[in-house]
Amino acid sequence: MKAVVISRYGGPEVLEIRDMPDPNIGRGEELIRVHCGGLNFADTMSTSGRYPGLPQPPVVAGREFCGARVSNGERVMGYTQWGAFAEVAAAKSALLWPLPKAWTSQQGAAFPVNFFTAYLAYWKAGLTHERAERTVVPRVLIHAVAGGVGTAAVQIGKLLGLDMYGTSSSDEKLERVKAFGLQHPINYKRQDYEEAIRDLTHGEGVDVVFEMLGGEHTAKSVRCLRDFGRVIVYGNATGQRAQLDPGILYAKGASVHGLWLTYLSANREVMKQAWEQLSTWISQGHLHPVIGHILSMRDVAEACGLLAEGKNFGKIVLNIA
């Protein structure tokens, strides 16, 4: 089979198209004939050797896909830890979901990581309960709001009836995300987002921040919170260690929570509950994966470059077959 292989640790140039043997399946796994794969920041971290738990190279890249079960041809979306960017992938049956009838394979490949991460971030923030239970509309700040998880979070946030603030470096991207329901766009190149939040909320701050930047942004995100707010950390796009003095949490009773889909994906009850809600919204026509680029698997290095430089809008998808 043809596959995208991390030949050694480094930049996008280490990704090679190779002939590889079909994968072996373990207990609870099955083979999938892959049509498309979705590119994530985790893939760029894996390429550079910064993602925990990755086997030593050479290893087949990719964490999410859309394809067909080898056993019966059913079209499915799936999530795995590696091995998705290949003509055949091995995946746990518990992490395969039926492709909605009206969706393309590209949409299916753009769904698992983005929408499960976004939904579980709201779950960690305690915002997945019914609107009727609230007396105040919660405020959420979503960093990289024009990216894959960001556009998914806006769609879900709209369904949850939240007041959403989002950061991006592009006015054009922000305008496009407003069409999905974002109320308060913030171009961080023109205004410091901490100042923008202070101005937009009249000094009160937000209830939740979805933070995937790392470095100084973890502490800045905490400063954007109002009393008892939460920062949900789910990534490290800058590659810099989070800067956070726990002392800044005391005055507001604020907290920082980690979210790692790799870990949560092993919890069948959590994933089952998330899929039940997500699939309901899909069937109602509310969720639509946003795809900015569709490239061939041979263009994987270019795709990684687009992601690293922030030139994507929504998801970057690779056609595998």
Residue pairs with C-beta under 8 A, 6 or more apart in sequence:
1 19
1 20
1 21
1 22
1 86
1 87
1 88
2 17
2 18
2 19
2 20
2 86
2 87
2 297
2 320
3 17
3 18
3 19
3 20
3 60
3 83
3 85
3 86
3 87
4 15
4 16
4 17
4 37
4 60
4 61
4 62
4 85
4 86
4 297
4 300
4 318
5 15
5 16
5 17
5 18
5 20
5 57
5 58
5 59
5 60
5 61
6 14
6 15
6 46
6 47
6 57
6 58
6 59
6 60
6 61
7 14
7 15
7 16
7 18
7 57
7 58
8 14
8 57
8 58
9 47
9 48
9 49
9 57
10 47
10 48
11 47
11 48
11 304
12 44
12 47
12 300
12 301
12 302
12 304
12 305
12 308
13 301
14 47
14 57
15 47
15 61
15 300
15 301
15 304
17 297
17 298
18 58
20 60
20 86
22 31
22 88
23 31
23 60
23 83
23 86
23 88
23 89
23 90
24 90
25 31
25 90
26 90
28 92
28 93
28 94
29 90
29 91
29 92
29 93
30 69
30 70
30 71
30 90
30 91
30 93
30 96
31 69
31 70
31 71
31 88
31 89
31 90
32 65
32 67
32 68
32 69
32 70
32 76
32 78
32 88
32 89
32 90
32 91
32 96
33 67
33 68
33 69
33 70
33 87
33 88
33 321
34 65
34 66
34 67
34 84
34 85
34 86
34 87
34 88
34 89
34 320
34 321
35 65
35 66
35 67
35 68
35 105
35 109
35 319
35 320
35 321
36 65
36 66
36 67
36 105
36 106
36 108
36 109
36 317
36 318
36 319
36 320
37 62
37 64
37 65
37 66
37 84
37 85
37 109
37 297
37 317
37 318
37 320
38 63
38 64
38 65
38 84
38 109
38 110
38 111
38 112
38 113
38 114
38 148
38 315
38 316
38 317
38 318
39 300
39 303
39 304
39 307
39 315
39 316
39 317
39 318
40 63
40 64
40 113
40 148
41 212
41 235
41 237
41 307
42 51
42 63
42 113
42 235
43 61
43 62
43 63
43 304
44 304
44 307
44 308
45 51
45 236
46 54
46 59
46 61
46 82
47 61
47 304
50 239
52 262
53 81
53 262
54 81
54 82
55 82
59 82
59 83
60 82
60 83
60 84
60 85
60 86
60 89
61 82
61 83
61 84
61 85
61 300
62 80
62 82
62 83
62 84
62 85
62 86
62 89
62 318
63 79
63 80
63 81
63 82
63 84
63 113
64 77
64 78
64 79
64 80
64 84
64 109
64 111
64 112
64 113
65 77
65 78
65 80
65 84
65 85
65 89
65 91
65 109
65 320
66 75
66 76
66 77
66 78
66 99
66 105
66 106
66 107
66 108
66 109
66 111
67 75
67 76
67 78
67 89
67 105
67 320
67 321
68 74
68 75
68 76
69 76
69 96
70 88
74 98
75 98
75 99
75 105
75 108
76 96
76 97
76 98
76 99
76 108
77 96
77 97
77 98
77 99
77 108
77 109
77 111
77 112
78 84
78 89
78 91
78 95
78 96
78 97
78 112
79 91
79 95
79 112
79 113
79 116
79 261
79 265
80 89
80 90
80 91
80 92
80 95
81 262
83 89
83 90
85 297
85 300
85 318
85 320
86 320
87 320
87 321
94 268
94 271
95 112
95 265
95 271
97 112
97 275
97 279
99 105
99 108
100 107
100 108
100 282
100 283
103 111
103 289
106 291
106 294
106 317
106 319
107 288
107 289
107 291
108 289
109 315
109 317
109 318
110 148
110 289
110 290
110 291
110 314
110 315
110 317
111 289
113 148
113 149
113 261
114 148
114 149
114 151
114 152
114 289
114 315
115 152
115 156
115 278
115 287
115 289
116 261
116 265
116 271
116 274
116 278
117 149
117 152
117 234
117 259
117 261
118 149
118 152
118 153
118 155
118 156
118 210
119 128
119 152
119 156
119 274
119 277
119 278
120 259
120 261
120 264
120 270
120 274
121 149
121 153
121 210
121 232
121 234
121 259
122 128
122 153
122 156
122 157
122 160
123 270
123 274
124 230
124 232
124 257
124 259
125 140
125 207
125 208
125 230
125 232
125 257
126 230
127 138
127 140
127 160
127 162
127 208
128 160
128 277
131 160
131 161
134 161
137 161
137 162
137 163
138 162
138 163
138 207
138 208
139 162
139 163
139 164
139 165
139 201
139 205
139 206
139 207
139 208
139 226
140 153
140 157
140 162
140 163
140 164
140 165
140 206
140 207
140 208
140 209
140 210
141 165
141 166
141 167
141 193
141 197
141 206
141 208
141 209
141 210
141 221
141 224
142 150
142 153
142 154
142 157
142 164
142 165
142 166
142 167
142 182
142 209
142 210
143 150
143 166
143 167
143 209
143 210
143 211
143 212
143 213
143 217
143 221
144 150
144 167
144 168
144 212
144 213
144 237
144 310
145 151
145 153
145 154
145 166
145 167
145 168
145 174
145 177
145 182
145 185
146 166
146 168
146 170
146 173
146 174
146 176
146 177
146 313
146 314
147 312
147 313
147 314
148 290
148 312
148 314
148 315
148 316
149 210
149 212
149 234
149 235
150 166
150 168
150 177
150 210
151 177
151 180
151 290
151 313
151 314
152 287
152 289
152 290
153 164
153 210
154 164
154 166
154 177
154 180
154 181
154 182
155 180
155 181
155 286
155 287
155 288
156 281
156 287
157 164
157 181
158 164
158 180
158 181
159 281
159 286
163 183
163 184
164 181
164 182
164 183
164 184
165 182
165 183
165 184
165 186
165 196
165 197
165 200
165 206
166 174
166 177
166 182
166 184
166 185
166 186
167 186
167 187
167 188
167 193
168 174
168 177
168 185
168 186
168 187
168 188
169 187
169 188
169 189
169 310
170 187
171 185
171 187
173 313
174 182
174 185
174 186
174 187
175 185
176 313
177 185
178 185
180 290
184 200
186 193
186 196
186 197
186 200
188 196
193 220
193 224
194 220
194 223
194 224
197 205
197 206
197 224
198 205
198 224
201 226
204 226
205 224
205 225
205 226
205 229
206 224
206 225
206 226
206 229
207 225
207 226
207 228
207 229
207 230
208 225
208 229
208 230
208 231
208 232
209 221
209 222
209 224
209 225
209 229
209 230
209 231
209 232
210 232
210 234
211 217
211 218
211 221
211 231
211 232
211 233
211 234
211 235
212 233
212 234
212 235
212 236
212 237
213 235
213 236
213 237
213 238
214 235
214 236
214 237
214 238
214 239
214 240
214 241
214 242
215 238
215 240
215 241
215 242
215 243
216 240
216 243
217 238
217 242
218 231
218 233
218 242
218 243
218 244
218 256
219 242
219 243
219 244
219 245
219 248
221 231
222 231
222 244
222 248
222 249
222 252
222 254
222 256
223 248
225 231
225 252
225 254
226 252
227 252
227 253
227 254
228 252
228 253
228 254
229 252
229 254
229 255
230 254
230 255
230 256
230 257
231 254
231 255
231 256
231 257
232 257
232 259
233 242
233 256
233 257
233 258
233 259
234 258
234 259
234 260
234 261
236 242
244 256
248 254
249 255
249 256
264 270
264 271
265 271
278 287
281 287
289 314
289 315
290 313
290 314
290 315
291 314
291 315
291 316
291 317
292 312
292 313
292 314
292 315
292 316
293 303
293 306
293 312
293 316
293 317
294 316
294 317
294 318
294 319
295 302
295 303
295 316
295 317
295 318
295 319
296 318
296 319
297 318
297 319
297 320
299 318
300 318
303 316
303 318
306 312
306 316
307 316
